[in-house]
Amino acid sequence: MSFQSCILQLPEKVEYDAEFVASFEARVADTIKEYGLLEQGEKILVAVSGGKDSTALLSVLCKQGYEVE
């Protein structure tokens, strides 16, 4: 099962602020670009505990086009 199929599908009853999510994703992308933190195709390790913060980071990186295995 891929990351996309098990994490990115939000349950139907989850309420979230789409504007906040879009702003957060944009800030992550801007920070990565501004500081040259990641390059497309570069391998990185993201430690995912299953908590909200690590799951959000992995989700944002996936949405930004970074390959997730």
FIKE-68482 format. One record per atom (N, C-alpha, C, O, CB): residue number from 1; atom name; x, y, z. Coordinates in nm, 3 decimals, decimal comma, always signed. Glycine has a CB too. Example, Ala and Ser with C-alpha at 12.3 -4.5 7.8 and 13.67 -1.06 7.14 Angstrom:
! FIKE-68482
(1; 'N'; (+1,319; -0,569; +0,780))
(1; 'CA'; (+1,230; -0,450; +0,780))
(1; 'C'; (+1,320; -0,330; +0,780))
(1; 'O'; (+1,424; -0,332; +0,846))
(1; 'CB'; (+1,131; -0,447; +0,905))
(2; 'N'; (+1,285; -0,225; +0,708))
(2; 'CA'; (+1,367; -0,106; +0,714))
(2; 'C'; (+1,290; +0,003; +0,787))
(2; 'O'; (+1,341; +0,114; +0,804))
(2; 'CB'; (+1,408; -0,060; +0,572))
! end
This chain:
! FIKE-68482
(1; 'N'; (+0,086; -0,118; +0,000))
(1; 'CA'; (+0,000; +0,000; +0,000))
(1; 'C'; (+0,090; +0,123; +0,000))
(1; 'O'; (+0,184; +0,132; +0,079))
(1; 'CB'; (-0,097; +0,000; +0,123))
(2; 'N'; (+0,061; +0,216; -0,087))
(2; 'CA'; (+0,144; +0,335; -0,097))
(2; 'C'; (+0,106; +0,439; +0,008))
(2; 'O'; (-0,002; +0,435; +0,066))
(2; 'CB'; (+0,132; +0,395; -0,236))
(3; 'N'; (+0,196; +0,532; +0,030))
(3; 'CA'; (+0,170; +0,642; +0,124))
(3; 'C'; (+0,046; +0,718; +0,083))
(3; 'O'; (-0,039; +0,748; +0,167))
(3; 'CB'; (+0,291; +0,737; +0,132))
(4; 'N'; (+0,034; +0,749; -0,046))
(4; 'CA'; (-0,078; +0,828; -0,093))
(4; 'C'; (-0,211; +0,761; -0,061))
(4; 'O'; (-0,306; +0,830; -0,024))
(4; 'CB'; (-0,067; +0,851; -0,241))
(5; 'N'; (-0,219; +0,630; -0,075))
(5; 'CA'; (-0,347; +0,563; -0,055))
(5; 'C'; (-0,385; +0,549; +0,092))
(5; 'O'; (-0,503; +0,534; +0,122))
(5; 'CB'; (-0,344; +0,429; -0,118))
(6; 'N'; (-0,289; +0,552; +0,183))
(6; 'CA'; (-0,325; +0,530; +0,323))
(6; 'C'; (-0,322; +0,657; +0,408))
(6; 'O'; (-0,383; +0,658; +0,515))
(6; 'CB'; (-0,233; +0,430; +0,383))
(7; 'N'; (-0,256; +0,762; +0,367))
(7; 'CA'; (-0,246; +0,882; +0,450))
(7; 'C'; (-0,323; +1,001; +0,393))
(7; 'O'; (-0,391; +1,070; +0,469))
(7; 'CB'; (-0,100; +0,920; +0,468))
(8; 'N'; (-0,316; +1,026; +0,266))
(8; 'CA'; (-0,370; +1,149; +0,210))
(8; 'C'; (-0,521; +1,151; +0,197))
(8; 'O'; (-0,579; +1,255; +0,169))
(8; 'CB'; (-0,311; +1,172; +0,078))
(9; 'N'; (-0,585; +1,038; +0,216))
(9; 'CA'; (-0,731; +1,035; +0,209))
(9; 'C'; (-0,788; +1,067; +0,346))
(9; 'O'; (-0,787; +0,983; +0,436))
(9; 'CB'; (-0,780; +0,897; +0,159))
(10; 'N'; (-0,838; +1,189; +0,362))
(10; 'CA'; (-0,896; +1,229; +0,488))
(10; 'C'; (-1,033; +1,164; +0,505))
(10; 'O'; (-1,110; +1,154; +0,410))
(10; 'CB'; (-0,908; +1,383; +0,497))
(11; 'N'; (-1,062; +1,120; +0,626))
(11; 'CA'; (-1,197; +1,068; +0,650))
(11; 'C'; (-1,301; +1,176; +0,617))
(11; 'O'; (-1,274; +1,295; +0,634))
(11; 'CB'; (-1,213; +1,020; +0,798))
(12; 'N'; (-1,416; +1,134; +0,572))
(12; 'CA'; (-1,519; +1,229; +0,528))
(12; 'C'; (-1,563; +1,324; +0,639))
(12; 'O'; (-1,600; +1,438; +0,610))
(12; 'CB'; (-1,639; +1,153; +0,476))
(13; 'N'; (-1,561; +1,281; +0,763))
(13; 'CA'; (-1,615; +1,362; +0,872))
(13; 'C'; (-1,511; +1,457; +0,934))
(13; 'O'; (-1,544; +1,531; +1,026))
(13; 'CB'; (-1,670; +1,273; +0,979))
(14; 'N'; (-1,387; +1,455; +0,885))
(14; 'CA'; (-1,284; +1,543; +0,939))
(14; 'C'; (-1,308; +1,685; +0,890))
(14; 'O'; (-1,323; +1,708; +0,770))
(14; 'CB'; (-1,142; +1,494; +0,898))
(15; 'N'; (-1,312; +1,778; +0,983))
(15; 'CA'; (-1,327; +1,919; +0,948))
(15; 'C'; (-1,190; +1,986; +0,959))
(15; 'O'; (-1,118; +1,964; +1,056))
(15; 'CB'; (-1,431; +1,990; +1,041))
(16; 'N'; (-1,156; +2,065; +0,860))
(16; 'CA'; (-1,030; +2,138; +0,863))
(16; 'C'; (-1,046; +2,268; +0,787))
(16; 'O'; (-1,137; +2,285; +0,706))
(16; 'CB'; (-0,915; +2,052; +0,804))
(17; 'N'; (-0,956; +2,359; +0,815))
(17; 'CA'; (-0,958; +2,491; +0,753))
(17; 'C'; (-0,871; +2,486; +0,628))
(17; 'O'; (-0,749; +2,487; +0,637))
(17; 'CB'; (-0,907; +2,602; +0,853))
(18; 'N'; (-0,934; +2,480; +0,512))
(18; 'CA'; (-0,861; +2,466; +0,386))
(18; 'C'; (-0,765; +2,583; +0,363))
(18; 'O'; (-0,657; +2,564; +0,306))
(18; 'CB'; (-0,959; +2,456; +0,270))
(19; 'N'; (-0,803; +2,702; +0,406))
(19; 'CA'; (-0,716; +2,818; +0,389))
(19; 'C'; (-0,589; +2,803; +0,473))
(19; 'O'; (-0,480; +2,836; +0,426))
(19; 'CB'; (-0,790; +2,947; +0,429))
(20; 'N'; (-0,603; +2,753; +0,596))
(20; 'CA'; (-0,485; +2,730; +0,681))
(20; 'C'; (-0,395; +2,624; +0,619))
(20; 'O'; (-0,273; +2,641; +0,615))
(20; 'CB'; (-0,528; +2,686; +0,822))
(21; 'N'; (-0,454; +2,516; +0,570))
(21; 'CA'; (-0,375; +2,408; +0,510))
(21; 'C'; (-0,296; +2,460; +0,390))
(21; 'O'; (-0,177; +2,431; +0,377))
(21; 'CB'; (-0,467; +2,291; +0,468))
(22; 'N'; (-0,361; +2,536; +0,304))
(22; 'CA'; (-0,294; +2,592; +0,186))
(22; 'C'; (-0,181; +2,687; +0,227))
(22; 'O'; (-0,074; +2,686; +0,167))
(22; 'CB'; (-0,396; +2,665; +0,096))
(23; 'N'; (-0,206; +2,769; +0,328))
(23; 'CA'; (-0,104; +2,862; +0,377))
(23; 'C'; (+0,014; +2,788; +0,436))
(23; 'O'; (+0,129; +2,824; +0,412))
(23; 'CB'; (-0,164; +2,956; +0,482))
(24; 'N'; (-0,013; +2,684; +0,513))
(24; 'CA'; (+0,093; +2,603; +0,574))
(24; 'C'; (+0,178; +2,536; +0,467))
(24; 'O'; (+0,301; +2,538; +0,473))
(24; 'CB'; (+0,033; +2,497; +0,669))
(25; 'N'; (+0,112; +2,476; +0,368))
(25; 'CA'; (+0,185; +2,409; +0,260))
(25; 'C'; (+0,272; +2,508; +0,183))
(25; 'O'; (+0,384; +2,475; +0,146))
(25; 'CB'; (+0,087; +2,340; +0,165))
(26; 'N'; (+0,221; +2,628; +0,159))
(26; 'CA'; (+0,297; +2,731; +0,089))
(26; 'C'; (+0,417; +2,775; +0,171))
(26; 'O'; (+0,526; +2,796; +0,116))
(26; 'CB'; (+0,208; +2,851; +0,056))
(27; 'N'; (+0,399; +2,788; +0,301))
(27; 'CA'; (+0,511; +2,830; +0,388))
(27; 'C'; (+0,620; +2,723; +0,390))
(27; 'O'; (+0,739; +2,756; +0,390))
(27; 'CB'; (+0,462; +2,857; +0,531))
(28; 'N'; (+0,581; +2,597; +0,393))
(28; 'CA'; (+0,680; +2,489; +0,390))
(28; 'C'; (+0,757; +2,495; +0,258))
(28; 'O'; (+0,880; +2,488; +0,258))
(28; 'CB'; (+0,611; +2,350; +0,407))
(29; 'N'; (+0,686; +2,509; +0,146))
(29; 'CA'; (+0,751; +2,516; +0,015))
(29; 'C'; (+0,845; +2,635; +0,006))
(29; 'O'; (+0,957; +2,623; -0,044))
(29; 'CB'; (+0,645; +2,524; -0,097))
(30; 'N'; (+0,801; +2,750; +0,055))
(30; 'CA'; (+0,884; +2,872; +0,053))
(30; 'C'; (+1,010; +2,854; +0,136))
(30; 'O'; (+1,118; +2,896; +0,096))
(30; 'CB'; (+0,805; +2,992; +0,103))
(31; 'N'; (+0,996; +2,792; +0,253))
(31; 'CA'; (+1,111; +2,771; +0,341))
(31; 'C'; (+1,211; +2,675; +0,279))
(31; 'O'; (+1,332; +2,699; +0,285))
(31; 'CB'; (+1,064; +2,716; +0,477))
(32; 'N'; (+1,162; +2,568; +0,219))
(32; 'CA'; (+1,251; +2,472; +0,151))
(32; 'C'; (+1,329; +2,542; +0,040))
(32; 'O'; (+1,449; +2,522; +0,026))
(32; 'CB'; (+1,170; +2,354; +0,093))
(33; 'N'; (+1,258; +2,624; -0,038))
(33; 'CA'; (+1,323; +2,694; -0,149))
(33; 'C'; (+1,420; +2,802; -0,099))
(33; 'O'; (+1,533; +2,810; -0,147))
(33; 'CB'; (+1,217; +2,757; -0,240))
(34; 'N'; (+1,376; +2,883; -0,004))
(34; 'CA'; (+1,458; +2,995; +0,045))
(34; 'C'; (+1,592; +2,948; +0,102))
(34; 'O'; (+1,695; +3,011; +0,078))
(34; 'CB'; (+1,382; +3,072; +0,152))
(35; 'N'; (+1,590; +2,838; +0,177))
(35; 'CA'; (+1,711; +2,790; +0,242))
(35; 'C'; (+1,779; +2,676; +0,167))
(35; 'O'; (+1,880; +2,622; +0,213))
(35; 'CB'; (+1,679; +2,747; +0,381))
(36; 'N'; (+1,725; +2,638; +0,052))
(36; 'CA'; (+1,785; +2,531; -0,028))
(36; 'C'; (+1,792; +2,399; +0,047))
(36; 'O'; (+1,891; +2,327; +0,039))
(36; 'CB'; (+1,925; +2,572; -0,072))
(37; 'N'; (+1,685; +2,367; +0,119))
(37; 'CA'; (+1,687; +2,250; +0,206))
(37; 'C'; (+1,679; +2,118; +0,130))
(37; 'O'; (+1,744; +2,021; +0,169))
(37; 'CB'; (+1,574; +2,258; +0,303))
(38; 'N'; (+1,600; +2,113; +0,023))
(38; 'CA'; (+1,579; +1,988; -0,050))
(38; 'C'; (+1,583; +2,013; -0,199))
(38; 'O'; (+1,546; +2,121; -0,247))
(38; 'CB'; (+1,447; +1,923; -0,011))
(39; 'N'; (+1,628; +1,913; -0,273))
(39; 'CA'; (+1,625; +1,915; -0,419))
(39; 'C'; (+1,534; +1,803; -0,465))
(39; 'O'; (+1,528; +1,698; -0,401))
(39; 'CB'; (+1,770; +1,900; -0,479))
(40; 'N'; (+1,462; +1,823; -0,575))
(40; 'CA'; (+1,380; +1,715; -0,630))
(40; 'C'; (+1,472; +1,598; -0,663))
(40; 'O'; (+1,581; +1,617; -0,717))
(40; 'CB'; (+1,301; +1,764; -0,758))
(41; 'N'; (+1,428; +1,477; -0,631))
(41; 'CA'; (+1,507; +1,357; -0,656))
(41; 'C'; (+1,603; +1,321; -0,545))
(41; 'O'; (+1,659; +1,211; -0,544))
(41; 'CB'; (+1,582; +1,373; -0,782))
(42; 'N'; (+1,624; +1,412; -0,451))
(42; 'CA'; (+1,713; +1,389; -0,339))
(42; 'C'; (+1,645; +1,295; -0,238))
(42; 'O'; (+1,526; +1,309; -0,211))
(42; 'CB'; (+1,754; +1,523; -0,271))
(43; 'N'; (+1,722; +1,201; -0,183))
(43; 'CA'; (+1,665; +1,110; -0,085))
(43; 'C'; (+1,679; +1,170; +0,055))
(43; 'O'; (+1,786; +1,217; +0,094))
(43; 'CB'; (+1,734; +0,971; -0,092))
(44; 'N'; (+1,569; +1,168; +0,129))
(44; 'CA'; (+1,570; +1,214; +0,267))
(44; 'C'; (+1,495; +1,112; +0,352))
(44; 'O'; (+1,416; +1,032; +0,302))
(44; 'CB'; (+1,505; +1,356; +0,279))
(45; 'N'; (+1,522; +1,116; +0,479))
(45; 'CA'; (+1,454; +1,028; +0,573))
(45; 'C'; (+1,364; +1,114; +0,661))
(45; 'O'; (+1,408; +1,213; +0,720))
(45; 'CB'; (+1,555; +0,947; +0,659))
(46; 'N'; (+1,237; +1,076; +0,669))
(46; 'CA'; (+1,143; +1,144; +0,758))
(46; 'C'; (+1,098; +1,042; +0,861))
(46; 'O'; (+1,035; +0,942; +0,826))
(46; 'CB'; (+1,021; +1,206; +0,679))
(47; 'N'; (+1,131; +1,066; +0,985))
(47; 'CA'; (+1,088; +0,977; +1,094))
(47; 'C'; (+0,942; +1,008; +1,125))
(47; 'O'; (+0,908; +1,119; +1,166))
(47; 'CB'; (+1,179; +0,994; +1,221))
(48; 'N'; (+0,857; +0,909; +1,105))
(48; 'CA'; (+0,713; +0,929; +1,124))
(48; 'C'; (+0,668; +0,846; +1,243))
(48; 'O'; (+0,668; +0,723; +1,239))
(48; 'CB'; (+0,634; +0,891; +0,996))
(49; 'N'; (+0,628; +0,915; +1,348))
(49; 'CA'; (+0,582; +0,848; +1,469))
(49; 'C'; (+0,434; +0,811; +1,461))
(49; 'O'; (+0,385; +0,729; +1,538))
(49; 'CB'; (+0,607; +0,936; +1,592))
(50; 'N'; (+0,365; +0,873; +1,366))
(50; 'CA'; (+0,221; +0,855; +1,356))
(50; 'C'; (+0,145; +0,970; +1,419))
(50; 'O'; (+0,022; +0,977; +1,411))
(50; 'CB'; (+0,180; +0,724; +1,421))
(51; 'N'; (+0,219; +1,061; +1,482))
(51; 'CA'; (+0,158; +1,179; +1,542))
(51; 'C'; (+0,123; +1,281; +1,435))
(51; 'O'; (+0,157; +1,266; +1,318))
(51; 'CB'; (+0,250; +1,241; +1,645))
(52; 'N'; (+0,053; +1,386; +1,478))
(52; 'CA'; (+0,004; +1,488; +1,385))
(52; 'C'; (+0,116; +1,561; +1,313))
(52; 'O'; (+0,107; +1,587; +1,193))
(52; 'CB'; (-0,082; +1,587; +1,459))
(53; 'N'; (+0,223; +1,596; +1,386))
(53; 'CA'; (+0,328; +1,678; +1,324))
(53; 'C'; (+0,407; +1,601; +1,219))
(53; 'O'; (+0,428; +1,653; +1,109))
(53; 'CB'; (+0,421; +1,730; +1,429))
(54; 'N'; (+0,450; +1,480; +1,250))
(54; 'CA'; (+0,529; +1,405; +1,152))
(54; 'C'; (+0,443; +1,360; +1,034))
(54; 'O'; (+0,492; +1,355; +0,921))
(54; 'CB'; (+0,593; +1,284; +1,219))
(55; 'N'; (+0,319; +1,327; +1,059))
(55; 'CA'; (+0,229; +1,287; +0,951))
(55; 'C'; (+0,201; +1,407; +0,859))
(55; 'O'; (+0,196; +1,391; +0,737))
(55; 'CB'; (+0,097; +1,231; +1,008))
(56; 'N'; (+0,185; +1,525; +0,918))
(56; 'CA'; (+0,162; +1,646; +0,838))
(56; 'C'; (+0,285; +1,677; +0,752))
(56; 'O'; (+0,271; +1,711; +0,635))
(56; 'CB'; (+0,130; +1,767; +0,930))
(57; 'N'; (+0,405; +1,665; +0,810))
(57; 'CA'; (+0,527; +1,690; +0,734))
(57; 'C'; (+0,537; +1,595; +0,615))
(57; 'O'; (+0,564; +1,639; +0,503))
(57; 'CB'; (+0,651; +1,675; +0,823))
(58; 'N'; (+0,515; +1,467; +0,637))
(58; 'CA'; (+0,523; +1,370; +0,530))
(58; 'C'; (+0,418; +1,399; +0,422))
(58; 'O'; (+0,446; +1,388; +0,303))
(58; 'CB'; (+0,505; +1,228; +0,586))
(59; 'N'; (+0,299; +1,435; +0,464))
(59; 'CA'; (+0,192; +1,468; +0,369))
(59; 'C'; (+0,229; +1,589; +0,284))
(59; 'O'; (+0,208; +1,588; +0,163))
(59; 'CB'; (+0,061; +1,494; +0,444))
(60; 'N'; (+0,283; +1,693; +0,347))
(60; 'CA'; (+0,319; +1,815; +0,273))
(60; 'C'; (+0,432; +1,785; +0,175))
(60; 'O'; (+0,428; +1,831; +0,061))
(60; 'CB'; (+0,361; +1,927; +0,371))
(61; 'N'; (+0,532; +1,710; +0,217))
(61; 'CA'; (+0,641; +1,676; +0,126))
(61; 'C'; (+0,590; +1,598; +0,006))
(61; 'O'; (+0,635; +1,620; -0,107))
(61; 'CB'; (+0,749; +1,595; +0,199))
(62; 'N'; (+0,497; +1,509; +0,029))
(62; 'CA'; (+0,439; +1,432; -0,081))
(62; 'C'; (+0,363; +1,525; -0,175))
(62; 'O'; (+0,377; +1,514; -0,297))
(62; 'CB'; (+0,345; +1,322; -0,026))
(63; 'N'; (+0,284; +1,615; -0,122))
(63; 'CA'; (+0,209; +1,710; -0,205))
(63; 'C'; (+0,301; +1,803; -0,282))
(63; 'O'; (+0,264; +1,852; -0,389))
(63; 'CB'; (+0,113; +1,791; -0,118))
(64; 'N'; (+0,420; +1,829; -0,229))
(64; 'CA'; (+0,516; +1,916; -0,295))
(64; 'C'; (+0,589; +1,843; -0,408))
(64; 'O'; (+0,668; +1,903; -0,481))
(64; 'CB'; (+0,618; +1,970; -0,192))
(65; 'N'; (+0,562; +1,714; -0,422))
(65; 'CA'; (+0,620; +1,639; -0,533))
(65; 'C'; (+0,742; +1,557; -0,498))
(65; 'O'; (+0,805; +1,499; -0,586))
(65; 'CB'; (+0,656; +1,732; -0,641))
(66; 'N'; (+0,775; +1,549; -0,370))
(66; 'CA'; (+0,888; +1,466; -0,329))
(66; 'C'; (+0,842; +1,321; -0,325))
(66; 'O'; (+0,734; +1,291; -0,272))
(66; 'CB'; (+0,944; +1,511; -0,191))
(67; 'N'; (+0,923; +1,232; -0,380))
(67; 'CA'; (+0,885; +1,091; -0,389))
(67; 'C'; (+0,886; +1,029; -0,250))
(67; 'O'; (+0,980; +1,047; -0,173))
(67; 'CB'; (+0,980; +1,015; -0,483))
(68; 'N'; (+0,780; +0,957; -0,219))
(68; 'CA'; (+0,766; +0,892; -0,090))
(68; 'C'; (+0,764; +0,742; -0,111))
(68; 'O'; (+0,687; +0,691; -0,191))
(68; 'CB'; (+0,639; +0,939; -0,016))
(69; 'N'; (+0,850; +0,673; -0,039))
(69; 'CA'; (+0,854; +0,526; -0,049))
(69; 'C'; (+0,804; +0,466; +0,080))
(69; 'O'; (+0,799; +0,343; +0,092))
(69; 'CB'; (+0,996; +0,476; -0,080))
! end
